[in-house]
Amino acid sequence: MTVILEEAMIAATTAAVRAAGARMLKRYSTESRTSSLAEIVAAVQANDAAVVDLLEPALKEINPQARWLDDEHGSGPLPDGEWWLIDPVGGNMNAVHGMTDWNIGVSLVRDGRPVLAVLHFPLFDEMFTATEGGGAFLNGVRIGVSDKTELNGALVGTGQAQPGQGPEMADRVGTSYAAMAKHALYVRISVPVSHQLAQVAAGRMDAHWQYDNVRAHASGVLLVQEAGGTVTDLDGKPWDLTTREYLAAAPGVHAKALEVLG
């Protein structure tokens, strides 16, 4: 993308995402409560539909060449070309229970790599943006990862990318938490994943590891990369869209965190 096209696309995409956030704010209530799994599923689906109905036509108008994918739990490679990847309501489970950690996430992926990311936290009026090679920003101000070099002062985290992953994944996450809790200052297990990645990019957290790399994480990964962070798989190889698991961290703690998780 040229600089002019890049700036215009970011401006148009943030406007669309902000409008989607405003729609979700009208649906959201701190008094929201659900009494059964069926009610939870219905509320989640209704929130997603409300956001997609607004975002899909807006993003297709911004970049008609890009194909559309709002499978927030999808993983694996994509065909070449440009794709809009959407996580309509990251942390939707939080939203339907009246909690505050939720967001609207959009990334543009070109030939398998994220080149544009917009992540909006409507409740806090925080708009994270990034473009490939152009840096990461929060409400228009450049951000950077932390300069910590020791895990004993680090805030790190992991999370559950999708529900119902079974006992093997639960055991793996639990084992990794126990290992990391012996070295880090504080370990957070929470959703959405994109929330933690944004905090790493902003230097509020220092590392995030994930055993389930879904494509919707691309926006958060690009934010960390463009904020100066290091993102690799758990063998230390560079992250890509098909990576099965990854660690996103400030450079000063990345190697040490990788050693703990190994």
Rosetta blueprint (number, residue, H / E / L):
1 M L
2 T L
3 V H
4 I H
5 L H
6 E H
7 E H
8 A H
9 M H
10 I H
11 A H
12 A H
13 T H
14 T H
15 A H
16 A H
17 V H
18 R H
19 A H
20 A H
21 G H
22 A H
23 R H
24 M H
25 L H
26 K H
27 R H
28 Y L
29 S L
30 T L
31 E L
32 S L
33 R L
34 T L
35 S L
36 S L
37 L H
38 A H
39 E H
40 I H
41 V H
42 A H
43 A H
44 V H
45 Q H
46 A H
47 N H
48 D H
49 A H
50 A H
51 V H
52 V H
53 D H
54 L H
55 L H
56 E H
57 P H
58 A H
59 L H
60 K H
61 E H
62 I H
63 N L
64 P L
65 Q L
66 A L
67 R E
68 W E
69 L E
70 D L
71 D L
72 E L
73 H L
74 G L
75 S L
76 G L
77 P L
78 L L
79 P L
80 D L
81 G L
82 E E
83 W E
84 W E
85 L E
86 I E
87 D E
88 P E
89 V E
90 G E
91 G L
92 N H
93 M H
94 N H
95 A H
96 V H
97 H L
98 G L
99 M L
100 T L
101 D L
102 W L
103 N E
104 I E
105 G E
106 V E
107 S E
108 L E
109 V E
110 R E
111 D L
112 G L
113 R E
114 P E
115 V E
116 L E
117 A E
118 V E
119 L E
120 H E
121 F E
122 P H
123 L H
124 F H
125 D L
126 E E
127 M E
128 F E
129 T E
130 A E
131 T E
132 E L
133 G L
134 G L
135 G E
136 A E
137 F E
138 L E
139 N L
140 G L
141 V E
142 R E
143 I L
144 G L
145 V L
146 S L
147 D L
148 K L
149 T L
150 E L
151 L H
152 N H
153 G H
154 A L
155 L E
156 V E
157 G E
158 T E
159 G L
160 Q L
161 A L
162 Q L
163 P L
164 G L
165 Q L
166 G L
167 P H
168 E H
169 M H
170 A H
171 D H
172 R H
173 V H
174 G H
175 T H
176 S H
177 Y H
178 A H
179 A H
180 M H
181 A H
182 K L
183 H L
184 A L
185 L L
186 Y E
187 V E
188 R E
189 I E
190 S L
191 V L
192 P L
193 V H
194 S H
195 H H
196 Q H
197 L H
198 A H
199 Q H
200 V H
201 A H
202 A L
203 G L
204 R L
205 M L
206 D L
207 A E
208 H E
209 W E
210 Q E
211 Y L
212 D L
213 N L
214 V L
215 R H
216 A H
217 H H
218 A H
219 S H
220 G H
221 V H
222 L H
223 L H
224 V H
225 Q H
226 E H
227 A L
228 G L
229 G L
230 T E
231 V E
232 T E
233 D L
234 L L
235 D L
236 G L
237 K L
238 P E
239 W L
240 D L
241 L L
242 T L
243 T L
244 R L
245 E L
246 Y E
247 L E
248 A E
249 A E
250 A L
251 P H
252 G H
253 V H
254 H H
255 A H
256 K H
257 A H
258 L H
259 E H
260 V H
261 L H
262 G L
